[in-house]
Amino acid sequence: MKEKRKWLTAVCAAAGVLCAPAQEPLGMTLEQLFMTAEAHNASIQSHTTAIAEAEEGVAAARSARRPDVEATASVSYMGNVKIWDRPLRNRFTAKTPHFGNNFALMARQTVYSGGAVSSGIRLAELMREQAEAEAGENRQRVRFLLAGHYLQLHNLHNQEAVFEQNIALAETLIAQTRRRMEQGVALENDITRHELQLESLKLGRTRVQDARRIISHQLATALGIDTVVTILPKDDFAEALCPQEGENRWQQLSTEHNADLKKAAIGLRMAQQKVRLERAERLPKVALVAEDHFDGPVTFEIPTLDKNINYWYVGVGVNYSFSSLWKNNKRLRQARTAVRRSQQQQREAAEGVENAMQAAYTNYLTAFSELETQQKSVELAEQNYRIIQNRYENGLALITDMVDAANVKLDAELALVSARINVIYNYYQLKYISNTL
């Protein structure tokens, strides 16, 4: 009940997002993005339709267990009967009723097909499972794409904040330098250098803002909503620390949930069912049959009787194709070869997933190390900036030293923002590979 209430809340939030005015920036969490994509993403909807199509395929395969009932009816014009002696002498013409009619009702219930019907149903069910696995894989792919755009948007948002802070700091420094110039302890050239740095910071902010608009447009396209909408990230990743679970845990999750492994396993079972279908072709088919005929006139009497005849029968029918003994061998060998190939593909998929998870987990740990390094770099850059600023204010440092210190500080802060988001991105990559996103 709690899960259902949570799901309804998320859907309502996503619906609120879509109904909001397009010209206003929309704050969205990552979960709201996922729910919006579920309802509007074209790729997800296409795979949902594919599952419905596979469901119909299962229903069609199960209908093979039901009896076959046929009815035929016809009317005809019959000519007179001509009779010759042998060899073709003394022709005699017998008048025949010209109106002919035929009606037949036939029913057939298969009771044994060598496993062909059961294998066909199981094959259809496996095709449905394959469609579900492909839909799950596509959903994970769409979510990972959305998460990537969302984190990039968050990164750009934080970079813009860094530029804003440094622009405010540069403007303060320009004001201080102007006062120092009025006191005769600074040159006009010092202000010019600071203003050049300020313009460079403003240009950097403009580039970040333009990049945000591009990513927001791409994100809206992936969501299937109006591209005029400007999306703002609401999740706070500034202090987010992802769990550092062991690699064995992630390898276990990928073994249990990875879509490639699921599809490989389904492919193997489908190949095995096709072998059973080919074997069934070499077995007899047994069915209960019943027919009822109503025909006229009676043509097996001479002269023809202008009457209707009704006859019926029930019984057991056996059908066996002797030609399958030499025609089916090649198809059976082909099906068995397909099983071996599916087994090889399953092992290959397992190796690929294991390698991908190992690489992703290593990158995840590297991202933590990079984050720690960038945090230390920001501390050192801020410390260096304060020292240079103090020396500059006391006339012990050149303007170039001040500009260099500001640039180093800016680069370190931008790198820290990217490193923090990179940890989150690598965490979601682990979830994507393990199919738990």
C-alpha positions as CSV (number, residue, x, y, z in Angstrom):
1,M,0.0,0.0,0.0
2,K,2.9,2.3,0.9
3,E,4.6,1.6,-2.5
4,K,1.3,2.3,-4.3
5,R,0.9,5.6,-2.5
6,K,4.5,6.5,-3.3
7,W,3.9,5.7,-7.0
8,L,0.8,7.7,-7.2
9,T,2.6,10.7,-5.6
10,A,5.3,10.5,-8.1
11,V,2.8,10.3,-11.0
12,C,1.0,13.3,-9.7
13,A,4.2,15.2,-9.4
14,A,5.1,14.3,-13.0
15,A,1.7,15.4,-14.2
16,G,2.1,18.7,-12.4
17,V,5.4,19.2,-14.1
18,L,3.8,18.8,-17.5
19,C,0.9,21.2,-16.8
20,A,3.1,24.0,-15.4
21,P,3.6,27.1,-17.6
22,A,6.3,26.4,-20.2
23,Q,8.0,29.8,-19.8
24,E,8.8,29.2,-16.1
25,P,11.8,27.0,-15.1
26,L,10.6,23.7,-13.7
27,G,12.3,22.1,-10.8
28,M,12.4,18.4,-11.1
29,T,13.9,15.5,-9.1
30,L,15.5,12.6,-10.8
31,E,12.6,10.3,-9.7
32,Q,10.1,12.8,-11.3
33,L,12.1,12.6,-14.5
34,F,11.9,8.8,-14.5
35,M,8.1,8.9,-14.0
36,T,7.6,11.5,-16.7
37,A,9.6,9.3,-19.1
38,E,7.5,6.3,-18.2
39,A,4.4,8.1,-19.4
40,H,5.8,10.1,-22.4
41,N,9.1,8.6,-23.7
42,A,8.5,7.2,-27.2
43,S,11.0,4.4,-26.8
44,I,9.5,3.1,-23.6
45,Q,6.0,3.3,-25.1
46,S,7.2,1.3,-28.1
47,H,8.5,-1.5,-26.0
48,T,5.3,-1.5,-23.9
49,T,3.4,-2.1,-27.1
50,A,5.9,-4.9,-28.0
51,I,5.0,-6.6,-24.7
52,A,1.3,-6.4,-25.5
53,E,2.0,-7.9,-28.9
54,A,3.9,-10.8,-27.3
55,E,1.0,-11.3,-24.9
56,E,-1.3,-11.7,-27.9
57,G,1.2,-14.2,-29.4
58,V,0.9,-16.3,-26.2
59,A,-2.9,-16.2,-26.4
60,A,-2.7,-17.2,-30.1
61,A,-0.3,-20.1,-29.3
62,R,-2.6,-21.4,-26.5
63,S,-5.5,-21.4,-28.9
64,A,-3.9,-24.4,-30.7
65,R,-5.2,-26.6,-27.8
66,R,-8.7,-25.8,-28.8
67,P,-10.6,-27.9,-31.4
68,D,-10.7,-27.0,-35.0
69,V,-14.2,-26.6,-36.3
70,E,-14.9,-26.1,-40.0
71,A,-18.1,-25.8,-42.1
72,T,-18.3,-25.8,-45.9
73,A,-21.3,-25.2,-48.1
74,S,-21.7,-25.0,-51.8
75,V,-24.4,-25.1,-54.6
76,S,-23.7,-26.3,-58.1
77,Y,-25.2,-26.9,-61.5
78,M,-24.8,-30.5,-62.7
79,G,-24.9,-31.7,-66.2
80,N,-26.5,-34.9,-67.5
81,V,-24.6,-38.1,-67.1
82,K,-23.3,-39.8,-70.3
83,I,-22.5,-43.5,-70.4
84,W,-20.5,-45.4,-73.0
85,D,-19.9,-49.0,-73.6
86,R,-16.3,-50.1,-73.6
87,P,-14.5,-49.2,-75.7
88,L,-16.5,-45.9,-76.2
89,R,-19.5,-47.3,-78.1
90,N,-23.2,-47.0,-77.7
91,R,-23.5,-43.7,-75.8
92,F,-26.4,-43.4,-73.4
93,T,-27.5,-40.2,-71.7
94,A,-29.2,-40.3,-68.3
95,K,-30.9,-37.2,-67.1
96,T,-29.6,-35.8,-63.9
97,P,-31.1,-33.3,-61.4
98,H,-29.3,-30.1,-62.3
99,F,-29.3,-28.5,-58.8
100,G,-26.6,-29.8,-56.5
101,N,-25.9,-28.9,-52.9
102,N,-23.2,-29.7,-50.3
103,F,-22.9,-28.9,-46.6
104,A,-20.3,-30.4,-44.3
105,L,-19.5,-29.7,-40.6
106,M,-16.1,-31.0,-39.4
107,A,-14.5,-31.0,-35.9
108,R,-11.0,-32.1,-35.0
109,Q,-9.4,-32.1,-31.5
110,T,-5.7,-32.9,-31.3
111,V,-4.9,-35.1,-28.4
112,Y,-1.2,-35.8,-29.1
113,S,1.1,-33.8,-31.3
114,G,4.5,-35.0,-30.1
115,G,4.9,-31.9,-27.9
116,A,4.5,-29.5,-30.8
117,V,1.6,-27.6,-29.3
118,S,3.2,-27.3,-25.8
119,S,6.6,-26.3,-27.3
120,G,4.8,-23.7,-29.4
121,I,3.1,-22.2,-26.4
122,R,6.4,-22.2,-24.4
123,L,8.2,-20.6,-27.3
124,A,5.5,-17.8,-27.4
125,E,5.9,-17.3,-23.6
126,L,9.7,-17.1,-24.0
127,M,9.1,-14.4,-26.7
128,R,7.0,-12.5,-24.3
129,E,9.8,-12.8,-21.6
130,Q,12.3,-11.6,-24.2
131,A,10.1,-8.6,-25.0
132,E,9.9,-7.9,-21.3
133,A,13.6,-8.2,-20.9
134,E,14.2,-5.8,-23.9
135,A,11.7,-3.4,-22.4
136,G,13.5,-3.5,-19.1
137,E,16.8,-3.0,-20.8
138,N,15.4,-0.1,-22.8
139,R,14.0,1.5,-19.6
140,Q,17.3,1.2,-17.9
141,R,19.0,2.8,-20.9
142,V,16.5,5.7,-21.0
143,R,16.9,6.2,-17.3
144,F,20.7,6.2,-17.5
145,L,20.5,8.7,-20.4
146,L,18.2,10.9,-18.3
147,A,20.5,10.6,-15.2
148,G,23.5,11.6,-17.3
149,H,21.7,14.7,-18.7
150,Y,20.4,15.5,-15.2
151,L,23.8,15.2,-13.6
152,Q,25.4,17.3,-16.4
153,L,22.7,19.9,-15.8
154,H,23.4,19.9,-12.1
155,N,27.1,20.2,-12.8
156,L,26.5,23.2,-15.0
157,H,24.3,24.7,-12.4
158,N,27.0,24.4,-9.8
159,Q,29.6,25.7,-12.2
160,E,27.4,28.8,-12.8
161,A,27.3,29.3,-9.0
162,V,31.1,29.1,-8.9
163,F,31.4,31.7,-11.7
164,E,28.9,33.9,-9.9
165,Q,31.0,33.8,-6.7
166,N,34.2,34.5,-8.6
167,I,32.6,37.4,-10.5
168,A,31.4,38.9,-7.2
169,L,34.9,38.5,-5.8
170,A,36.5,40.1,-8.9
171,E,34.1,43.1,-8.7
172,T,35.0,43.5,-5.1
173,L,38.7,43.4,-6.0
174,I,38.2,46.0,-8.7
175,A,36.5,48.3,-6.2
176,Q,39.4,47.8,-3.8
177,T,41.9,48.5,-6.5
178,R,40.1,51.7,-7.5
179,R,40.4,52.9,-3.9
180,R,44.1,52.0,-3.9
181,M,44.6,53.9,-7.1
182,E,43.0,57.0,-5.6
183,Q,45.5,56.6,-2.7
184,G,48.3,56.4,-5.3
185,V,49.4,52.9,-4.5
186,A,47.9,51.2,-7.6
187,L,48.1,51.8,-11.3
188,E,45.4,52.1,-14.0
189,N,46.9,49.0,-15.5
190,D,46.0,47.0,-12.4
191,I,42.3,47.8,-12.9
192,T,42.5,46.9,-16.5
193,R,43.9,43.5,-15.7
194,H,41.2,42.9,-13.1
195,E,38.5,44.0,-15.7
196,L,40.0,41.6,-18.3
197,Q,39.7,38.8,-15.7
198,L,36.1,39.9,-14.9
199,E,35.1,39.8,-18.6
200,S,36.7,36.3,-18.9
201,L,34.6,35.1,-15.9
202,K,31.5,36.6,-17.5
203,L,32.2,34.8,-20.7
204,G,32.7,31.5,-18.9
205,R,29.4,32.1,-17.1
206,T,27.7,32.7,-20.5
207,R,29.1,29.5,-21.9
208,V,27.9,27.5,-19.0
209,Q,24.4,29.1,-19.3
210,D,24.3,28.3,-23.0
211,A,25.4,24.7,-22.3
212,R,22.6,24.4,-19.7
213,R,20.0,25.5,-22.3
214,I,21.3,22.8,-24.7
215,I,21.2,20.0,-22.1
216,S,17.8,21.2,-20.9
217,H,16.5,21.0,-24.4
218,Q,18.0,17.5,-24.9
219,L,16.5,16.4,-21.6
220,A,13.0,17.6,-22.5
221,T,13.3,15.8,-25.8
222,A,14.2,12.5,-24.1
223,L,11.3,13.0,-21.7
224,G,8.9,13.6,-24.6
225,I,7.7,17.0,-23.3
226,D,7.7,20.5,-24.6
227,T,11.3,21.5,-25.5
228,V,10.5,25.1,-24.5
229,V,10.5,23.9,-20.8
230,T,13.6,24.9,-18.9
231,I,14.4,22.1,-16.4
232,L,16.2,22.9,-13.1
233,P,17.6,20.1,-11.0
234,K,16.0,19.8,-7.5
235,D,18.1,17.0,-6.1
236,D,20.9,18.2,-3.9
237,F,24.1,16.3,-4.9
238,A,26.4,18.9,-3.2
239,E,27.1,16.7,-0.2
240,A,25.9,13.4,-1.5
241,L,28.1,10.5,-0.8
242,C,27.3,7.2,-2.5
243,P,27.8,4.0,-0.7
244,Q,31.2,2.3,-1.3
245,E,29.8,-1.3,-1.5
246,G,32.2,-4.1,-2.4
247,E,32.7,-5.2,-5.9
248,N,31.4,-8.7,-5.1
249,R,28.0,-7.2,-4.2
250,W,27.8,-5.4,-7.5
251,Q,28.9,-8.5,-9.4
252,Q,26.1,-10.5,-7.7
253,L,23.5,-7.8,-8.6
254,S,24.6,-7.8,-12.2
255,T,24.5,-11.6,-12.3
256,E,20.9,-11.6,-11.0
257,H,19.5,-8.6,-12.9
258,N,21.6,-7.7,-15.9
259,A,19.5,-7.5,-19.1
260,D,22.1,-9.0,-21.4
261,L,22.3,-12.1,-19.2
262,K,18.6,-12.4,-19.0
263,K,18.3,-12.1,-22.8
264,A,21.1,-14.7,-23.3
265,A,19.3,-17.1,-20.9
266,I,16.0,-16.6,-22.7
267,G,17.7,-17.1,-26.1
268,L,19.1,-20.4,-24.9
269,R,15.7,-21.7,-23.7
270,M,14.2,-20.6,-27.0
271,A,16.8,-22.6,-29.0
272,Q,16.0,-25.6,-26.8
273,Q,12.3,-25.3,-27.5
274,K,13.0,-25.2,-31.2
275,V,14.8,-28.5,-30.9
276,R,11.7,-29.9,-29.3
277,L,9.6,-28.6,-32.1
278,E,11.8,-30.2,-34.7
279,R,11.6,-33.5,-32.8
280,A,7.9,-33.3,-32.7
281,E,7.8,-33.2,-36.5
282,R,9.1,-36.8,-36.4
283,L,6.3,-38.1,-34.2
284,P,2.8,-39.1,-35.1
285,K,-0.2,-36.8,-34.6
286,V,-3.3,-38.2,-33.0
287,A,-6.7,-36.4,-33.1
288,L,-10.4,-37.0,-32.4
289,V,-12.4,-36.3,-35.5
290,A,-16.1,-35.9,-36.2
291,E,-17.9,-35.0,-39.5
292,D,-21.4,-34.5,-40.6
293,H,-22.3,-34.2,-44.3
294,F,-25.6,-33.2,-46.0
295,D,-25.3,-33.6,-49.8
296,G,-27.5,-33.9,-52.8
297,P,-28.3,-35.3,-55.3
298,V,-27.2,-38.9,-54.8
299,T,-24.7,-39.3,-57.6
300,F,-23.3,-42.7,-56.8
301,E,-26.6,-44.3,-58.1
302,I,-27.4,-44.6,-61.8
303,P,-29.6,-43.0,-62.6
304,T,-28.9,-40.2,-60.2
305,L,-31.4,-39.9,-57.4
306,D,-32.9,-36.4,-56.9
307,K,-32.6,-36.7,-53.1
308,N,-30.4,-35.4,-50.2
309,I,-28.2,-37.8,-48.2
310,N,-27.0,-37.1,-44.7
311,Y,-24.2,-39.1,-43.1
312,W,-21.9,-38.5,-40.1
313,Y,-19.1,-40.3,-38.3
314,V,-16.7,-39.9,-35.3
315,G,-13.4,-41.5,-34.8
316,V,-9.7,-41.3,-34.1
317,G,-7.3,-40.0,-36.8
318,V,-3.6,-40.7,-36.9
319,N,-1.3,-38.7,-39.1
320,Y,2.4,-39.6,-39.6
321,S,4.8,-38.1,-42.2
322,F,7.3,-40.7,-43.2
323,S,9.2,-38.1,-45.2
324,S,10.1,-36.3,-41.9
325,L,12.5,-39.2,-41.2
326,W,14.9,-37.9,-44.0
327,K,13.7,-34.3,-44.4
328,N,13.8,-33.2,-40.8
329,N,17.3,-34.3,-39.9
330,K,19.0,-31.2,-41.3
331,R,16.6,-28.9,-39.5
332,L,17.1,-30.8,-36.3
333,R,20.9,-30.6,-36.6
334,Q,20.5,-26.9,-37.3
335,A,18.4,-26.4,-34.1
336,R,21.0,-28.3,-32.0
337,T,23.8,-26.1,-33.4
338,A,21.7,-23.1,-32.5
339,V,21.6,-24.4,-28.9
340,R,25.4,-24.7,-28.8
341,R,25.7,-21.2,-30.2
342,S,23.3,-19.8,-27.6
343,Q,25.3,-21.5,-24.8
344,Q,28.5,-19.8,-26.2
345,Q,26.7,-16.4,-26.4
346,Q,25.5,-16.9,-22.8
347,R,29.1,-17.4,-21.6
348,E,30.3,-14.5,-23.7
349,A,27.6,-12.2,-22.2
350,A,28.6,-13.3,-18.7
351,E,32.2,-12.5,-19.4
352,G,31.3,-9.1,-20.9
353,V,29.1,-8.1,-17.9
354,E,31.7,-9.2,-15.4
355,N,34.4,-7.1,-17.2
356,A,32.1,-4.1,-17.5
357,M,31.2,-4.2,-13.9
358,Q,34.8,-4.6,-12.8
359,A,35.8,-1.6,-14.9
360,A,32.8,0.5,-13.7
361,Y,33.6,-0.3,-10.1
362,T,37.3,0.6,-10.6
363,N,36.2,3.9,-12.1
364,Y,33.9,4.4,-9.1
365,L,36.7,4.1,-6.7
366,T,38.9,6.3,-8.8
367,A,36.1,9.0,-8.7
368,F,36.3,9.0,-4.9
369,S,40.1,9.4,-5.0
370,E,39.7,12.2,-7.5
371,L,37.1,13.9,-5.3
372,E,39.4,13.8,-2.3
373,T,42.3,15.2,-4.4
374,Q,40.1,18.0,-5.7
375,Q,38.9,18.9,-2.2
376,K,42.5,19.2,-1.1
377,S,43.3,21.3,-4.2
378,V,40.4,23.7,-3.4
379,E,41.7,24.1,0.1
380,L,45.2,24.8,-1.2
381,A,44.0,27.1,-3.9
382,E,41.9,29.2,-1.4
383,Q,44.8,29.3,1.0
384,N,47.1,30.5,-1.9
385,Y,44.6,33.1,-3.0
386,R,44.3,34.5,0.5
387,I,48.1,34.7,0.9
388,I,48.6,36.4,-2.5
389,Q,45.7,38.7,-1.9
390,N,47.2,39.8,1.4
391,R,50.6,40.3,-0.2
392,Y,49.0,42.2,-3.1
393,E,47.1,44.5,-0.7
394,N,50.4,45.2,1.0
395,G,52.3,45.9,-2.2
396,L,54.3,42.7,-2.0
397,A,52.9,40.9,-5.0
398,L,52.3,41.8,-8.6
399,I,48.9,42.0,-10.3
400,T,49.9,39.0,-12.4
401,D,50.3,37.0,-9.2
402,M,46.8,38.0,-8.1
403,V,45.3,37.0,-11.5
404,D,47.1,33.7,-11.5
405,A,45.9,32.9,-8.0
406,A,42.3,33.7,-8.9
407,N,42.5,31.5,-12.0
408,V,44.0,28.6,-10.0
409,K,41.2,29.0,-7.5
410,L,38.5,29.1,-10.2
411,D,39.9,26.0,-11.9
412,A,40.1,24.1,-8.6
413,E,36.5,25.0,-7.7
414,L,35.2,24.0,-11.1
415,A,37.2,20.7,-11.0
416,L,35.7,20.0,-7.5
417,V,32.2,20.5,-8.8
418,S,32.8,18.1,-11.7
419,A,34.5,15.5,-9.4
420,R,31.6,15.5,-7.0
421,I,29.1,14.9,-9.9
422,N,31.5,12.3,-11.4
423,V,31.1,10.2,-8.2
424,I,27.3,10.3,-8.6
425,Y,27.6,9.5,-12.3
426,N,29.8,6.4,-11.7
427,Y,27.4,5.2,-9.0
428,Y,24.5,5.4,-11.4
429,Q,26.6,3.5,-14.0
430,L,27.0,0.7,-11.5
431,K,23.3,0.6,-11.1
432,Y,22.8,0.7,-14.9
433,I,25.1,-2.3,-15.5
434,S,23.4,-4.2,-12.7
435,N,20.0,-3.3,-14.1
436,T,18.9,-1.8,-10.8
437,L,18.6,1.9,-11.8
